[in-house]
Amino acid sequence: MTIASHELKGKIQTLTQPFVVMKPQSKRTNSESYGSNKRTKIDADTMDIDNQHDGYEVAGIVTSKILFNGYPKSIMK
């Protein structure tokens, strides 16, 4: 794999058990989320900011990972 001026060597490995990346869905309207000077209060039990979401949305499913053999090698052009 080449990223900018660095070369990385490794392999792609399939995960034995895939996992889901989720993000909260917001209840806030555009008028509440922009221009509001209200401070957010964090609930210590649920780590939820103002309980302003009504559920979660699936952002993606991770099924594989990349394992690199070592540090990136610089490519001079």
Secondary structure, DSSP 8 states (H G I E B T S, - for coil): -EETTEE--EEEEEEEEEEEEEEEEE---HHHHSS------EETTTTEETT-EEEEEEEEEEEEEEEESSS-EE---
